[in-house]
Amino acid sequence: MPWELREHAGRHYAVLFHYALHDDAWAVELSEAVPVPTEGAENPDASVTHVPGAAFLVALVPDEDPSLQPTVRVWSPDERVVPYEVMGWFMEQVADQVERCRIAFAQEEPDLSAA
């Protein structure tokens, strides 16, 4: 599962991408990134200092049914303050995933104008 990290005002955030099979959609998750544990854990890539934490925003981008619209779910039981720049970065990632899925839809549809 690939992810991207971003630091803002001393805090680390992560956007994680994975396929949510039960939703038939790509999930784009925003979390506060947590430091990689140093004790008892192997870290094959020592340059990775943070990994995604528990998601508090999840965008679901359907890729099976083009009539379904993307949605954003709030998963946090605690109140969160998301900086505007971080929210903008997250929504850019969601918009990119929506675009990738729409391109895939268009490529799968048969060209009926040639018939």
MODELLER restraints for C-alpha pairs under 7 A, 6 or more apart:
rsr = mdl.restraints
at = mdl.atoms
rsr.add(forms.Gaussian(group=physical.xy_distance, feature=features.Distance(at['CA:1:A'], at['CA:16:A']), mean=6.94, stdev=0.5))
rsr.add(forms.Gaussian(group=physical.xy_distance, feature=features.Distance(at['CA:1:A'], at['CA:17:A']), mean=6.04, stdev=0.5))
rsr.add(forms.Gaussian(group=physical.xy_distance, feature=features.Distance(at['CA:1:A'], at['CA:18:A']), mean=5.63, stdev=0.5))
rsr.add(forms.Gaussian(group=physical.xy_distance, feature=features.Distance(at['CA:2:A'], at['CA:16:A']), mean=6.07, stdev=0.5))
rsr.add(forms.Gaussian(group=physical.xy_distance, feature=features.Distance(at['CA:2:A'], at['CA:17:A']), mean=5.77, stdev=0.5))
rsr.add(forms.Gaussian(group=physical.xy_distance, feature=features.Distance(at['CA:3:A'], at['CA:14:A']), mean=6.59, stdev=0.5))
rsr.add(forms.Gaussian(group=physical.xy_distance, feature=features.Distance(at['CA:3:A'], at['CA:15:A']), mean=5.42, stdev=0.5))
rsr.add(forms.Gaussian(group=physical.xy_distance, feature=features.Distance(at['CA:3:A'], at['CA:16:A']), mean=4.21, stdev=0.5))
rsr.add(forms.Gaussian(group=physical.xy_distance, feature=features.Distance(at['CA:3:A'], at['CA:17:A']), mean=6.06, stdev=0.5))
rsr.add(forms.Gaussian(group=physical.xy_distance, feature=features.Distance(at['CA:4:A'], at['CA:14:A']), mean=5.57, stdev=0.5))
rsr.add(forms.Gaussian(group=physical.xy_distance, feature=features.Distance(at['CA:4:A'], at['CA:15:A']), mean=5.26, stdev=0.5))
rsr.add(forms.Gaussian(group=physical.xy_distance, feature=features.Distance(at['CA:4:A'], at['CA:16:A']), mean=6.59, stdev=0.5))
rsr.add(forms.Gaussian(group=physical.xy_distance, feature=features.Distance(at['CA:5:A'], at['CA:12:A']), mean=6.92, stdev=0.5))
rsr.add(forms.Gaussian(group=physical.xy_distance, feature=features.Distance(at['CA:5:A'], at['CA:13:A']), mean=5.70, stdev=0.5))
rsr.add(forms.Gaussian(group=physical.xy_distance, feature=features.Distance(at['CA:5:A'], at['CA:14:A']), mean=4.49, stdev=0.5))
rsr.add(forms.Gaussian(group=physical.xy_distance, feature=features.Distance(at['CA:5:A'], at['CA:15:A']), mean=6.53, stdev=0.5))
rsr.add(forms.Gaussian(group=physical.xy_distance, feature=features.Distance(at['CA:6:A'], at['CA:12:A']), mean=5.72, stdev=0.5))
rsr.add(forms.Gaussian(group=physical.xy_distance, feature=features.Distance(at['CA:6:A'], at['CA:13:A']), mean=5.26, stdev=0.5))
rsr.add(forms.Gaussian(group=physical.xy_distance, feature=features.Distance(at['CA:6:A'], at['CA:14:A']), mean=6.35, stdev=0.5))
rsr.add(forms.Gaussian(group=physical.xy_distance, feature=features.Distance(at['CA:7:A'], at['CA:13:A']), mean=6.14, stdev=0.5))
rsr.add(forms.Gaussian(group=physical.xy_distance, feature=features.Distance(at['CA:12:A'], at['CA:32:A']), mean=5.91, stdev=0.5))
rsr.add(forms.Gaussian(group=physical.xy_distance, feature=features.Distance(at['CA:12:A'], at['CA:33:A']), mean=5.13, stdev=0.5))
rsr.add(forms.Gaussian(group=physical.xy_distance, feature=features.Distance(at['CA:13:A'], at['CA:31:A']), mean=5.73, stdev=0.5))
rsr.add(forms.Gaussian(group=physical.xy_distance, feature=features.Distance(at['CA:13:A'], at['CA:32:A']), mean=4.34, stdev=0.5))
rsr.add(forms.Gaussian(group=physical.xy_distance, feature=features.Distance(at['CA:13:A'], at['CA:33:A']), mean=4.72, stdev=0.5))
rsr.add(forms.Gaussian(group=physical.xy_distance, feature=features.Distance(at['CA:14:A'], at['CA:30:A']), mean=5.77, stdev=0.5))
rsr.add(forms.Gaussian(group=physical.xy_distance, feature=features.Distance(at['CA:14:A'], at['CA:31:A']), mean=5.32, stdev=0.5))
rsr.add(forms.Gaussian(group=physical.xy_distance, feature=features.Distance(at['CA:14:A'], at['CA:32:A']), mean=6.03, stdev=0.5))
rsr.add(forms.Gaussian(group=physical.xy_distance, feature=features.Distance(at['CA:14:A'], at['CA:33:A']), mean=5.31, stdev=0.5))
rsr.add(forms.Gaussian(group=physical.xy_distance, feature=features.Distance(at['CA:14:A'], at['CA:52:A']), mean=5.19, stdev=0.5))
rsr.add(forms.Gaussian(group=physical.xy_distance, feature=features.Distance(at['CA:15:A'], at['CA:28:A']), mean=6.54, stdev=0.5))
rsr.add(forms.Gaussian(group=physical.xy_distance, feature=features.Distance(at['CA:15:A'], at['CA:29:A']), mean=5.33, stdev=0.5))
rsr.add(forms.Gaussian(group=physical.xy_distance, feature=features.Distance(at['CA:15:A'], at['CA:30:A']), mean=4.73, stdev=0.5))
rsr.add(forms.Gaussian(group=physical.xy_distance, feature=features.Distance(at['CA:15:A'], at['CA:31:A']), mean=6.60, stdev=0.5))
rsr.add(forms.Gaussian(group=physical.xy_distance, feature=features.Distance(at['CA:15:A'], at['CA:90:A']), mean=6.83, stdev=0.5))
rsr.add(forms.Gaussian(group=physical.xy_distance, feature=features.Distance(at['CA:16:A'], at['CA:28:A']), mean=5.72, stdev=0.5))
rsr.add(forms.Gaussian(group=physical.xy_distance, feature=features.Distance(at['CA:16:A'], at['CA:29:A']), mean=5.06, stdev=0.5))
rsr.add(forms.Gaussian(group=physical.xy_distance, feature=features.Distance(at['CA:16:A'], at['CA:30:A']), mean=6.71, stdev=0.5))
rsr.add(forms.Gaussian(group=physical.xy_distance, feature=features.Distance(at['CA:16:A'], at['CA:52:A']), mean=6.88, stdev=0.5))
rsr.add(forms.Gaussian(group=physical.xy_distance, feature=features.Distance(at['CA:17:A'], at['CA:27:A']), mean=5.79, stdev=0.5))
rsr.add(forms.Gaussian(group=physical.xy_distance, feature=features.Distance(at['CA:17:A'], at['CA:28:A']), mean=4.80, stdev=0.5))
rsr.add(forms.Gaussian(group=physical.xy_distance, feature=features.Distance(at['CA:17:A'], at['CA:29:A']), mean=6.52, stdev=0.5))
rsr.add(forms.Gaussian(group=physical.xy_distance, feature=features.Distance(at['CA:18:A'], at['CA:26:A']), mean=5.93, stdev=0.5))
rsr.add(forms.Gaussian(group=physical.xy_distance, feature=features.Distance(at['CA:18:A'], at['CA:27:A']), mean=5.39, stdev=0.5))
rsr.add(forms.Gaussian(group=physical.xy_distance, feature=features.Distance(at['CA:18:A'], at['CA:28:A']), mean=6.84, stdev=0.5))
rsr.add(forms.Gaussian(group=physical.xy_distance, feature=features.Distance(at['CA:19:A'], at['CA:25:A']), mean=6.12, stdev=0.5))
rsr.add(forms.Gaussian(group=physical.xy_distance, feature=features.Distance(at['CA:19:A'], at['CA:26:A']), mean=4.50, stdev=0.5))
rsr.add(forms.Gaussian(group=physical.xy_distance, feature=features.Distance(at['CA:19:A'], at['CA:27:A']), mean=5.76, stdev=0.5))
rsr.add(forms.Gaussian(group=physical.xy_distance, feature=features.Distance(at['CA:20:A'], at['CA:26:A']), mean=5.77, stdev=0.5))
rsr.add(forms.Gaussian(group=physical.xy_distance, feature=features.Distance(at['CA:20:A'], at['CA:27:A']), mean=5.90, stdev=0.5))
rsr.add(forms.Gaussian(group=physical.xy_distance, feature=features.Distance(at['CA:24:A'], at['CA:62:A']), mean=6.00, stdev=0.5))
rsr.add(forms.Gaussian(group=physical.xy_distance, feature=features.Distance(at['CA:24:A'], at['CA:63:A']), mean=6.56, stdev=0.5))
rsr.add(forms.Gaussian(group=physical.xy_distance, feature=features.Distance(at['CA:24:A'], at['CA:64:A']), mean=6.25, stdev=0.5))
rsr.add(forms.Gaussian(group=physical.xy_distance, feature=features.Distance(at['CA:25:A'], at['CA:60:A']), mean=5.70, stdev=0.5))
rsr.add(forms.Gaussian(group=physical.xy_distance, feature=features.Distance(at['CA:25:A'], at['CA:61:A']), mean=5.03, stdev=0.5))
rsr.add(forms.Gaussian(group=physical.xy_distance, feature=features.Distance(at['CA:25:A'], at['CA:62:A']), mean=3.96, stdev=0.5))
rsr.add(forms.Gaussian(group=physical.xy_distance, feature=features.Distance(at['CA:25:A'], at['CA:63:A']), mean=5.39, stdev=0.5))
rsr.add(forms.Gaussian(group=physical.xy_distance, feature=features.Distance(at['CA:26:A'], at['CA:60:A']), mean=5.63, stdev=0.5))
rsr.add(forms.Gaussian(group=physical.xy_distance, feature=features.Distance(at['CA:26:A'], at['CA:61:A']), mean=4.98, stdev=0.5))
rsr.add(forms.Gaussian(group=physical.xy_distance, feature=features.Distance(at['CA:26:A'], at['CA:62:A']), mean=6.27, stdev=0.5))
rsr.add(forms.Gaussian(group=physical.xy_distance, feature=features.Distance(at['CA:27:A'], at['CA:58:A']), mean=6.33, stdev=0.5))
rsr.add(forms.Gaussian(group=physical.xy_distance, feature=features.Distance(at['CA:27:A'], at['CA:59:A']), mean=5.62, stdev=0.5))
rsr.add(forms.Gaussian(group=physical.xy_distance, feature=features.Distance(at['CA:27:A'], at['CA:60:A']), mean=4.69, stdev=0.5))
rsr.add(forms.Gaussian(group=physical.xy_distance, feature=features.Distance(at['CA:27:A'], at['CA:61:A']), mean=6.37, stdev=0.5))
rsr.add(forms.Gaussian(group=physical.xy_distance, feature=features.Distance(at['CA:28:A'], at['CA:58:A']), mean=5.63, stdev=0.5))
rsr.add(forms.Gaussian(group=physical.xy_distance, feature=features.Distance(at['CA:28:A'], at['CA:59:A']), mean=5.07, stdev=0.5))
rsr.add(forms.Gaussian(group=physical.xy_distance, feature=features.Distance(at['CA:28:A'], at['CA:60:A']), mean=6.53, stdev=0.5))
rsr.add(forms.Gaussian(group=physical.xy_distance, feature=features.Distance(at['CA:28:A'], at['CA:94:A']), mean=6.40, stdev=0.5))
rsr.add(forms.Gaussian(group=physical.xy_distance, feature=features.Distance(at['CA:29:A'], at['CA:55:A']), mean=5.66, stdev=0.5))
rsr.add(forms.Gaussian(group=physical.xy_distance, feature=features.Distance(at['CA:29:A'], at['CA:57:A']), mean=5.74, stdev=0.5))
rsr.add(forms.Gaussian(group=physical.xy_distance, feature=features.Distance(at['CA:29:A'], at['CA:58:A']), mean=4.41, stdev=0.5))
rsr.add(forms.Gaussian(group=physical.xy_distance, feature=features.Distance(at['CA:29:A'], at['CA:59:A']), mean=6.39, stdev=0.5))
rsr.add(forms.Gaussian(group=physical.xy_distance, feature=features.Distance(at['CA:30:A'], at['CA:55:A']), mean=5.38, stdev=0.5))
rsr.add(forms.Gaussian(group=physical.xy_distance, feature=features.Distance(at['CA:30:A'], at['CA:56:A']), mean=6.09, stdev=0.5))
rsr.add(forms.Gaussian(group=physical.xy_distance, feature=features.Distance(at['CA:30:A'], at['CA:57:A']), mean=5.15, stdev=0.5))
rsr.add(forms.Gaussian(group=physical.xy_distance, feature=features.Distance(at['CA:30:A'], at['CA:58:A']), mean=6.37, stdev=0.5))
rsr.add(forms.Gaussian(group=physical.xy_distance, feature=features.Distance(at['CA:30:A'], at['CA:90:A']), mean=6.75, stdev=0.5))
rsr.add(forms.Gaussian(group=physical.xy_distance, feature=features.Distance(at['CA:31:A'], at['CA:52:A']), mean=6.07, stdev=0.5))
rsr.add(forms.Gaussian(group=physical.xy_distance, feature=features.Distance(at['CA:31:A'], at['CA:53:A']), mean=5.46, stdev=0.5))
rsr.add(forms.Gaussian(group=physical.xy_distance, feature=features.Distance(at['CA:31:A'], at['CA:54:A']), mean=5.72, stdev=0.5))
rsr.add(forms.Gaussian(group=physical.xy_distance, feature=features.Distance(at['CA:31:A'], at['CA:55:A']), mean=4.37, stdev=0.5))
rsr.add(forms.Gaussian(group=physical.xy_distance, feature=features.Distance(at['CA:31:A'], at['CA:56:A']), mean=5.67, stdev=0.5))
rsr.add(forms.Gaussian(group=physical.xy_distance, feature=features.Distance(at['CA:32:A'], at['CA:52:A']), mean=6.62, stdev=0.5))
rsr.add(forms.Gaussian(group=physical.xy_distance, feature=features.Distance(at['CA:32:A'], at['CA:53:A']), mean=5.62, stdev=0.5))
rsr.add(forms.Gaussian(group=physical.xy_distance, feature=features.Distance(at['CA:33:A'], at['CA:50:A']), mean=5.74, stdev=0.5))
rsr.add(forms.Gaussian(group=physical.xy_distance, feature=features.Distance(at['CA:33:A'], at['CA:51:A']), mean=5.31, stdev=0.5))
rsr.add(forms.Gaussian(group=physical.xy_distance, feature=features.Distance(at['CA:33:A'], at['CA:52:A']), mean=4.48, stdev=0.5))
rsr.add(forms.Gaussian(group=physical.xy_distance, feature=features.Distance(at['CA:33:A'], at['CA:53:A']), mean=4.96, stdev=0.5))
rsr.add(forms.Gaussian(group=physical.xy_distance, feature=features.Distance(at['CA:34:A'], at['CA:50:A']), mean=5.22, stdev=0.5))
rsr.add(forms.Gaussian(group=physical.xy_distance, feature=features.Distance(at['CA:34:A'], at['CA:51:A']), mean=5.51, stdev=0.5))
rsr.add(forms.Gaussian(group=physical.xy_distance, feature=features.Distance(at['CA:34:A'], at['CA:52:A']), mean=6.23, stdev=0.5))
rsr.add(forms.Gaussian(group=physical.xy_distance, feature=features.Distance(at['CA:34:A'], at['CA:53:A']), mean=5.57, stdev=0.5))
rsr.add(forms.Gaussian(group=physical.xy_distance, feature=features.Distance(at['CA:35:A'], at['CA:49:A']), mean=5.73, stdev=0.5))
rsr.add(forms.Gaussian(group=physical.xy_distance, feature=features.Distance(at['CA:35:A'], at['CA:50:A']), mean=4.25, stdev=0.5))
rsr.add(forms.Gaussian(group=physical.xy_distance, feature=features.Distance(at['CA:35:A'], at['CA:51:A']), mean=6.38, stdev=0.5))
rsr.add(forms.Gaussian(group=physical.xy_distance, feature=features.Distance(at['CA:36:A'], at['CA:49:A']), mean=5.39, stdev=0.5))
rsr.add(forms.Gaussian(group=physical.xy_distance, feature=features.Distance(at['CA:36:A'], at['CA:50:A']), mean=5.08, stdev=0.5))
rsr.add(forms.Gaussian(group=physical.xy_distance, feature=features.Distance(at['CA:36:A'], at['CA:51:A']), mean=6.21, stdev=0.5))
rsr.add(forms.Gaussian(group=physical.xy_distance, feature=features.Distance(at['CA:55:A'], at['CA:75:A']), mean=6.78, stdev=0.5))
rsr.add(forms.Gaussian(group=physical.xy_distance, feature=features.Distance(at['CA:56:A'], at['CA:74:A']), mean=5.76, stdev=0.5))
rsr.add(forms.Gaussian(group=physical.xy_distance, feature=features.Distance(at['CA:56:A'], at['CA:75:A']), mean=4.63, stdev=0.5))
rsr.add(forms.Gaussian(group=physical.xy_distance, feature=features.Distance(at['CA:56:A'], at['CA:76:A']), mean=4.69, stdev=0.5))
rsr.add(forms.Gaussian(group=physical.xy_distance, feature=features.Distance(at['CA:57:A'], at['CA:72:A']), mean=6.78, stdev=0.5))
rsr.add(forms.Gaussian(group=physical.xy_distance, feature=features.Distance(at['CA:57:A'], at['CA:73:A']), mean=5.72, stdev=0.5))
rsr.add(forms.Gaussian(group=physical.xy_distance, feature=features.Distance(at['CA:57:A'], at['CA:74:A']), mean=4.76, stdev=0.5))
rsr.add(forms.Gaussian(group=physical.xy_distance, feature=features.Distance(at['CA:57:A'], at['CA:75:A']), mean=5.85, stdev=0.5))
rsr.add(forms.Gaussian(group=physical.xy_distance, feature=features.Distance(at['CA:58:A'], at['CA:72:A']), mean=5.54, stdev=0.5))
rsr.add(forms.Gaussian(group=physical.xy_distance, feature=features.Distance(at['CA:58:A'], at['CA:73:A']), mean=5.13, stdev=0.5))
rsr.add(forms.Gaussian(group=physical.xy_distance, feature=features.Distance(at['CA:58:A'], at['CA:74:A']), mean=6.54, stdev=0.5))
rsr.add(forms.Gaussian(group=physical.xy_distance, feature=features.Distance(at['CA:59:A'], at['CA:70:A']), mean=6.85, stdev=0.5))
rsr.add(forms.Gaussian(group=physical.xy_distance, feature=features.Distance(at['CA:59:A'], at['CA:71:A']), mean=5.53, stdev=0.5))
rsr.add(forms.Gaussian(group=physical.xy_distance, feature=features.Distance(at['CA:59:A'], at['CA:72:A']), mean=4.18, stdev=0.5))
rsr.add(forms.Gaussian(group=physical.xy_distance, feature=features.Distance(at['CA:59:A'], at['CA:73:A']), mean=6.22, stdev=0.5))
rsr.add(forms.Gaussian(group=physical.xy_distance, feature=features.Distance(at['CA:59:A'], at['CA:94:A']), mean=6.74, stdev=0.5))
rsr.add(forms.Gaussian(group=physical.xy_distance, feature=features.Distance(at['CA:60:A'], at['CA:70:A']), mean=5.50, stdev=0.5))
rsr.add(forms.Gaussian(group=physical.xy_distance, feature=features.Distance(at['CA:60:A'], at['CA:71:A']), mean=5.36, stdev=0.5))
rsr.add(forms.Gaussian(group=physical.xy_distance, feature=features.Distance(at['CA:60:A'], at['CA:72:A']), mean=6.31, stdev=0.5))
rsr.add(forms.Gaussian(group=physical.xy_distance, feature=features.Distance(at['CA:61:A'], at['CA:70:A']), mean=4.57, stdev=0.5))
rsr.add(forms.Gaussian(group=physical.xy_distance, feature=features.Distance(at['CA:61:A'], at['CA:71:A']), mean=6.89, stdev=0.5))
rsr.add(forms.Gaussian(group=physical.xy_distance, feature=features.Distance(at['CA:61:A'], at['CA:98:A']), mean=6.11, stdev=0.5))
rsr.add(forms.Gaussian(group=physical.xy_distance, feature=features.Distance(at['CA:62:A'], at['CA:68:A']), mean=6.37, stdev=0.5))
rsr.add(forms.Gaussian(group=physical.xy_distance, feature=features.Distance(at['CA:62:A'], at['CA:69:A']), mean=6.94, stdev=0.5))
rsr.add(forms.Gaussian(group=physical.xy_distance, feature=features.Distance(at['CA:62:A'], at['CA:70:A']), mean=6.28, stdev=0.5))
rsr.add(forms.Gaussian(group=physical.xy_distance, feature=features.Distance(at['CA:63:A'], at['CA:101:A']), mean=5.74, stdev=0.5))
rsr.add(forms.Gaussian(group=physical.xy_distance, feature=features.Distance(at['CA:66:A'], at['CA:105:A']), mean=6.82, stdev=0.5))
